[in-house]
Amino acid sequence: MPTLLLFALAILSLALIPFAPQLLRLRLRFLRWIHWDWAANLLEKSLDRWVMLFRIVLIVIAAGLLYFGWESLRG
């Protein structure tokens, strides 16, 4: 994988961190649109934890991509 693409994906995942609540609320609207109210209610009940988990996952993805990008530059 080209190094520039790794860094671009890492920057994209870091840029998405502030938008985590809006992305999860969009998912809630989609679930309600397809009439999966049980799933939307379950997600809405613990929205703060899901937002924190989503942010942690984005940080881990960004850290991994930056690490692999840095190692491919060195090697």
ABEGO torsion letter per residue (X at the ends): XBAAAAAAAAAAAAAAAAAAAAAAAAAAAAAAAAGBAAAAAAAAAAAAAAAAAAAAAAAAAAAAAAAAAAAAAAX
